[in-house]
Amino acid sequence: MAEPVIREDKKVEINGSEEIWRLQWQTPPELECSRKNDDWYTGPCMGFSYGESGQLDLVRIKNGHETERLHLTQFFDEDAVISLPPSKTSEPKIAILRKWPVLKGDFDKTELEDEDIHRRRQLDVISIADYNNDSVSRGFFLPTISVAEHEYGVVIGVTRDNPNLHAFNSLANPKLPLYLQDTQWAAVRLKKPKAINWTCGDHGSEDETEEIFHYPKAGGIEVAERTYSCEDGFSYRGKLLSETSK
């Protein structure tokens, strides 16, 4: 039977105690979006080039013993981010993580092989921050889907209200993982009031959308998405069309 493969270990301090959060493949992962793939830099591979795929867990370790495990592959769900036609076949979800960096000039270096890429320093995934505005929560951004050069994902970690590993949510939808772009989660981490989602004309977008963030003193996050019309050949934002909570 194939053994699990550790992708990354990170020391995390929770309530004054140190523990380890471990990203672990259940079995040896497959190469994903490698140089052997002609589409390694386009389409669904954008954001995951030079990656690995498989079934992925986050393992929590205290005093050398596993205390908790969260299956992360469940969050790699396209339907949670974009609307897709119903599939006739139900394919199992897989997790994909970029492992090696894409460097400037890679697109022009046709002679590059996977062996060359694998000599590069491995990328970190777990970058701990307080995304919940309460000085207690700890989490990291996990990219789960790439859509037209936009990288979406969830924040995984623990919060004051839920000390178990979970995907962060909004106050309006506490039972659903909150999917935002990486730039939007960065705005949340910095406690900014808003962040652009799609701009007018981006990949033919006929609307412009942005996320509005509110941070209650008790912690957590409220998110609203505002949609605006695009005017003058999609060159600038027009009137507000709608506002919905997420």
HELIX and SHEET records of a PDB file:
HELIX    1   1 GLY A   43  CYS A   45  5                                   3    
HELIX    2   2 THR A   73  PHE A   75  5                                   3    
HELIX    3   3 GLU A   78  ALA A   80  5                                   3    
HELIX    4   4 ASP A  106  ASP A  108  5                                   3    
HELIX    5   5 ASP A  114  ILE A  117  1                                   4    
HELIX    6   6 ASP A  182  ARG A  189  1                                   8    
HELIX    7   7 ASP A  202  GLY A  204  5                                   3    
SHEET    1   A 4 VAL A   5  ILE A  14  0                                        
SHEET    2   A 4 SER A  17  TRP A  25 -1                                        
SHEET    3   A 4 LEU A  56  LYS A  62 -1                                        
SHEET    4   A 4 HIS A  65  HIS A  71 -1                                        
SHEET    1   B 3 GLU A  30  GLU A  32  0                                        
SHEET    2   B 3 GLY A  51  GLY A  54 -1                                        
SHEET    3   B 3 ALA A  95  ARG A  98 -1                                        
SHEET    1   C 3 ARG A 138  VAL A 147  0                                        
SHEET    2   C 3 HIS A 150  VAL A 158 -1                                        
SHEET    3   C 3 HIS A 166  ALA A 167 -1                                        
SHEET    1   D 3 ARG A 138  VAL A 147  0                                        
SHEET    2   D 3 HIS A 150  VAL A 158 -1                                        
SHEET    3   D 3 LEU A 180  GLN A 181 -1                                        
SHEET    1   E 4 LYS A 194  TRP A 198  0                                        
SHEET    2   E 4 ASP A 207  HIS A 214 -1                                        
SHEET    3   E 4 GLU A 222  GLU A 231 -1                                        
SHEET    4   E 4 TYR A 236  SER A 245 -1                                        
END                                                                             
